């Protein structure tokens, strides 16, 4: 039988416990980020995500460029607008990142995901600009005879006008904004105006260092075009071609090395070095050729990088990289020397050096690199839905690693935020790159 003392003690403990639970709930609700309404998002795991605010830009800046006729965002559960094929696909990075952000609102399982779209920009780590710059350039980059400006240029002008007027841009000076300009000729007008943002690029070849550099920007892989080598059990002796290259031989800028190597290697035994394109059956033929080759040449072309490197990785054909100025995706965590061979331009042009060097790599060393290629190739795969540590998630993670430095720069830039407006303008002007205006 409970005594009066037990009853009094119980009456005291019940309200005390309820008060503690209520206080804990209030503390959690005030400190945890707001999540999109979905029964599957738990507050326990929300702190693990890169919180991304995405501008609600009209479709003319994104899916409208793909021919989609909707007036808002597409409901990905019913319809996924398709990205154009062919060479367009290699620079489709902004498409995959946008799909990934949109899908976090209705996904039943966020395991392995890195980024989560949030509705309030004050809660965000970064601000994503959903402008499909690469397809805008590919489709509308050429100006009409009656106008000096292309439709792509005019769209970029509208984008700049929109961004610099936003509270989010003014708050950070654009330093926490993410803009994808993966095609080397994309964003030609806007890049000089939006340079404080974090750019996602294929390489730095056509950017002045004051506008793009590894301290603030992210290098992303190309989306490979050839068919991946699924269930690859080929091995050293099952790949009869020693060295493979098929593509454009005559290039401008740093790509002149291609034609010099062509004349040096075209008659070598078990070397395939020839002209090629994606026209006709080109992609399928390249897939067959790379799958049957031990080493695949990746030579600088019009720019330091090319899609060929990522085709080689997908084929488990050990890449031979001859591009002195190339920047590689995720190199802060991936050691490319474990699955690629690097040769300087100067050495490659020495008579007989390249072919002798490749022939000196024996079965054991090649097999080690081939095995690593099979282990890392998923890091370079774009897909929807995205998967853990695929190319989409690796890009978000690369952005996450930039956040501390970004926040430091933003905090330093706002030290004198209470000074006169004129003083603020002088401080901003002093940080502009010399070629900004």
Rosetta blueprint (number, residue, H / E / L):
1 X L
2 X L
3 X L
4 X H
5 X H
6 X H
7 X H
8 X H
9 X H
10 X H
11 X H
12 X H
13 X H
14 X H
15 X H
16 X H
17 X H
18 X H
19 X H
20 X H
21 X H
22 X H
23 X H
24 X H
25 X H
26 X H
27 X H
28 X H
29 X H
30 X H
31 X H
32 X L
33 X L
34 X L
35 X L
36 X L
37 X L
38 X L
39 X L
40 X L
41 X L
42 X L
43 X L
44 X L
45 X L
46 X H
47 X H
48 X H
49 X L
50 X E
51 X E
52 X E
53 X E
54 X E
55 X L
56 X L
57 X L
58 X L
59 X H
60 X H
61 X H
62 X L
63 X H
64 X H
65 X H
66 X H
67 X L
68 X L
69 X L
70 X L
71 X L
72 X L
73 X L
74 X L
75 X L
76 X L
77 X L
78 X L
79 X L
80 X L
81 X L
82 X L
83 X L
84 X L
85 X L
86 X H
87 X H
88 X H
89 X H
90 X H
91 X H
92 X L
93 X H
94 X H
95 X H
96 X H
97 X H
98 X H
99 X H
100 X H
101 X H
102 X H
103 X H
104 X L
105 X L
106 X L
107 X L
108 X L
109 X L
110 X L
111 X L
112 X L
113 X L
114 X L
115 X E
116 X E
117 X E
118 X L
119 X L
120 X L
121 X H
122 X H
123 X H
124 X L
125 X L
126 X E
127 X E
128 X E
129 X E
130 X L
131 X L
132 X L
133 X H
134 X H
135 X H
136 X H
137 X H
138 X H
139 X H
140 X H
141 X L
142 X L
143 X L
144 X L
145 X L
146 X L
147 X L
148 X L
149 X L
150 X L
151 X H
152 X H
153 X H
154 X H
155 X H
156 X H
157 X H
158 X H
159 X H
160 X H
161 X H
162 X H
163 X H
164 X H
165 X L
166 X L
167 X H
168 X H
169 X H
170 X H
171 X H
172 X H
173 X L
174 X L
175 X L
176 X L
177 X E
178 X E
179 X E
180 X E
181 X L
182 X L
183 X L
184 X L
185 X L
186 X L
187 X L
188 X L
189 X L
190 X H
191 X H
192 X H
193 X L
194 X L
195 X L
196 X L
197 X L
198 X E
199 X E
200 X E
201 X E
202 X L
203 X L
204 X L
205 X L
206 X L
207 X L
208 X L
209 X L
210 X L
211 X L
212 X L
213 X L
214 X L
215 X L
216 X L
217 X L
218 X E
219 X E
220 X L
221 X L
222 X L
223 X L
224 X L
225 X L
226 X L
227 X L
228 X L
229 X L
230 X L
231 X L
232 X L
233 X L
234 X L
235 X L
236 X L
237 X L
238 X L
239 X L
240 X L
241 X E
242 X E
243 X E
244 X E
245 X E
246 X E
247 X E
248 X L
249 X L
250 X L
251 X L
252 X L
253 X H
254 X H
255 X H
256 X H
257 X H
258 X H
259 X H
260 X H
261 X H
262 X H
263 X H
264 X H
265 X H
266 X L
267 X L
268 X L
269 X L
270 X L
271 X E
272 X E
273 X E
274 X E
275 X E
276 X L
277 X L
278 X L
279 X L
280 X L
281 X L
282 X H
283 X H
284 X H
285 X H
286 X H
287 X H
288 X H
289 X H
290 X H
291 X H
292 X L
293 X E
294 X E
295 X E
296 X E
297 X E
298 X E
299 X E
300 X L
301 X L
302 X L
303 X L
304 X L
305 X L
306 X L
307 X L
308 X H
309 X H
310 X H
311 X H
312 X H
313 X H
314 X H
315 X H
316 X L
317 X L
318 X E
319 X E
320 X E
321 X E
322 X E
323 X L
324 X L
325 X L
326 X L
327 X L
328 X L
329 X L
330 X L
331 X L
332 X L
333 X L
334 X L
335 X L
336 X H
337 X H
338 X H
339 X L
340 X E
341 X E
342 X E
343 X L
344 X L
345 X H
346 X H
347 X H
348 X H
349 X L
350 X L
351 X L
352 X L
353 X H
354 X H
355 X H
356 X H
357 X H
358 X H
359 X H
360 X L
361 X L
362 X L
363 X H
364 X H
365 X H
366 X H
367 X H
368 X H
369 X H
370 X H
371 X H
372 X H
373 X H
374 X H
375 X H
376 X H
377 X H
378 X H
379 X H
380 X H
381 X L
382 X L
383 X L
384 X L
385 X L
386 X L
387 X L
388 X L
389 X L
390 X L
391 X H
392 X H
393 X H
394 X H
395 X H
396 X H
397 X H
398 X H
399 X H
400 X H
401 X H
402 X H
403 X H
404 X H
405 X H
406 X H
407 X H
408 X H
409 X H
410 X H
411 X H
412 X H
413 X H
414 X L
415 X L
416 X L
417 X L
418 X L
419 X L
420 X L
421 X H
422 X H
423 X H
424 X H
425 X H
426 X H
427 X H
428 X H
429 X H
430 X H
431 X L
432 X L
433 X L
434 X L
435 X L
436 X L
437 X L
